[in-house]
């Protein structure tokens, strides 16, 4: 009986790891729209097995993007530690656009509220707070235009998201160029009156 119990635990751990690998790969290539039943099929597992490991899709999404989210939070901390706030701001925009171009599901995960996912939500909230502080510092340094809003991050990601389907394999290179254009327009010396911010929520589900 102990051997059988150990084998069952080993099989369960293998199934969970395999499912998570399939989910990570699928979300990266196709976004978050793939159903749990389809993920189960691709992983060669029963739907019931999938739900035993991840009772909700939000559980699976949070686990699949835990590492990229931690990397994003770390990148923001490094940007805040940069003595040049404009350089730190530019790095964040460039890295966010690059991550989105490489990983279709990442931007959707980072801007989507996941109820009951305390750890993931905490990292997300920390990232938003860090970005808000970075904006403040870059403005005070006189480098970032005064009317740049936190919600403009969603605007940037929405614009960059179109490259994934429209540019195909050239999406990463196109994303770098788009980020370069945008960053030039964010400089104080390039500022001219704009329409008011769209106040886009940080739960834009179409990304």
C-alpha positions in Angstrom: 0.0 0.0 0.0 2.8 2.6 0.8 4.3 1.9 -2.7 0.9 2.4 -4.4 0.4 5.6 -2.5 3.8 6.9 -3.4 3.2 5.9 -7.1 -0.1 7.8 -7.1 1.5 10.9 -5.6 4.3 10.7 -8.2 1.8 10.3 -11.1 -0.3 13.2 -9.8 2.8 15.4 -9.5 3.8 14.4 -13.1 0.3 15.2 -14.4 0.2 18.6 -12.8 3.7 19.5 -14.1 2.8 18.3 -17.6 -0.5 20.2 -17.6 1.2 23.4 -16.4 3.8 23.1 -19.2 1.0 22.6 -21.8 -0.9 25.6 -20.4 2.2 27.8 -20.3 3.0 26.9 -23.9 -0.6 27.4 -25.1 -1.2 30.7 -23.3 2.1 32.0 -24.7 1.1 31.1 -28.3 -2.7 31.7 -28.2 -3.6 33.8 -25.2 -6.0 33.0 -22.4 -9.0 32.1 -24.5 -8.3 28.4 -24.6 -10.8 26.4 -22.5 -9.9 24.0 -19.7 -11.3 21.1 -21.6 -9.1 21.9 -24.6 -6.1 22.2 -22.4 -7.0 18.8 -20.9 -7.2 17.3 -24.4 -3.8 18.7 -25.4 -2.2 17.4 -22.2 -3.8 14.0 -22.7 -5.6 14.2 -19.4 -9.2 13.9 -18.3 -11.1 17.1 -17.5 -11.7 15.9 -14.0 -8.0 15.4 -13.5 -7.4 19.0 -14.6 -9.9 20.4 -12.2 -8.5 18.4 -9.3 -5.2 20.2 -9.8 -6.7 23.6 -10.7 -10.3 24.0 -9.5 -10.7 27.2 -11.6 -9.1 28.6 -14.8 -7.9 31.5 -12.7 -5.9 29.1 -10.6 -4.2 27.7 -13.6 -3.5 31.2 -15.1 -2.1 32.4 -11.9 0.3 29.4 -11.6 1.2 29.6 -15.3 2.2 33.3 -15.1 3.6 33.3 -11.6 7.2 33.4 -12.8 6.8 36.0 -15.5 4.9 38.1 -13.1 7.7 37.9 -10.5 10.2 38.8 -13.3 8.0 41.8 -14.2 7.9 42.9 -10.6 11.7 42.5 -10.3 12.2 44.5 -13.5 10.1 47.4 -12.1 12.1 47.3 -8.8 15.3 47.6 -10.8 13.8 50.5 -12.8 13.0 52.3 -9.6 16.5 51.7 -8.4 17.9 53.4 -11.5 19.1 56.9 -10.6 17.8 58.1 -14.0 14.0 57.8 -13.8 13.5 58.4 -17.5 15.9 55.5 -18.3 14.0 53.3 -15.9 10.7 54.3 -17.4 11.9 53.6 -20.9 13.2 50.2 -19.8 9.8 49.3 -18.4 7.9 50.2 -21.6 10.4 48.4 -23.8 10.4 45.3 -21.7 6.6 45.2 -21.3 6.2 45.5 -25.1 8.8 42.9 -25.7 7.3 40.4 -23.2 3.9 41.0 -24.8 5.2 40.4 -28.3 6.8 37.1 -27.2 4.0 35.9 -25.0 0.5 36.4 -26.2 -1.1 35.7 -22.8 1.2 37.7 -20.6 -0.3 41.1 -21.0 -3.8 39.6 -20.5 -2.7 37.9 -17.3 -1.0 41.0 -15.9 -3.9 43.4 -16.5 -6.7 40.9 -15.6 -7.9 40.8 -12.1 -7.9 37.3 -10.7 -10.3 37.1 -7.7 -9.1 34.8 -4.9 -5.6 34.7 -6.3 -4.0 36.6 -3.4 -0.3 36.0 -4.2 -0.7 36.8 -7.9 -2.9 39.8 -7.1 -0.4 41.1 -4.6 2.4 41.0 -7.2 0.2 42.7 -9.8 -0.8 45.5 -7.3 2.9 46.0 -6.4 3.7 46.2 -10.1 1.0 48.9 -10.7 2.2 50.8 -7.6 5.8 50.7 -8.8 4.9 51.9 -12.3 2.9 54.7 -10.8 5.9 55.8 -8.7 8.1 55.5 -11.7 5.8 57.8 -13.7 5.9 60.4 -10.8 9.7 60.4 -10.7 10.1 60.7 -14.4 7.7 63.6 -14.5 9.4 65.4 -11.6 12.7 64.9 -13.4 11.2 66.9 -16.3 11.7 64.0 -18.7 8.2 62.6 -19.0 5.3 64.7 -20.3 3.0 65.8 -17.5 -0.2 64.4 -19.0 1.0 60.8 -19.1 -1.5 58.7 -17.2 -1.2 55.3 -15.5 -4.1 54.1 -17.8 -1.9 54.9 -20.8 -0.1 51.6 -20.1 -3.3 49.8 -21.2 -3.3 52.0 -24.3 0.3 51.0 -25.1 -0.4 47.3 -24.6 -3.6 47.5 -26.7 -1.6 49.1 -29.6 1.3 46.6 -29.2 -1.1 43.6 -29.0 -2.1 44.1 -32.7 1.4 43.3 -33.8 1.1 39.8 -32.6 -1.4 38.9 -35.2 -0.6 41.5 -37.8 3.2 41.2 -38.0 3.6 37.5 -37.4 7.2 36.5 -37.0 8.3 40.1 -37.3 6.3 41.1 -34.2 9.3 41.3 -31.8 11.2 43.7 -34.1 8.0 45.7 -34.9 7.3 45.9 -31.2 10.7 47.4 -30.5 10.2 50.0 -33.2 6.7 50.9 -31.9 8.1 51.3 -28.4 10.8 53.6 -29.7 8.2 55.8 -31.5 6.0 55.9 -28.4 8.9 56.8 -26.1 9.9 59.7 -28.3 6.3 61.0 -28.0 6.4 60.7 -24.3 9.3 63.1 -23.8 8.5 66.5 -22.3 9.9 68.4 -25.2 7.7 66.5 -27.6 4.5 67.3 -25.7 1.6 69.0 -27.3 -2.0 69.1 -26.1 -3.8 65.8 -26.3 -7.4 64.6 -25.8 -8.0 63.5 -22.2 -6.9 60.0 -21.1 -9.3 57.2 -22.0 -9.1 55.9 -18.4 -8.8 52.4 -19.7 -9.2 49.8 -16.9 -6.3 47.5 -16.0 -8.6 44.6 -16.9 -8.7 45.0 -20.7 -9.8 41.5 -21.6 -9.2 41.8 -25.4 -5.4 41.7 -25.1 
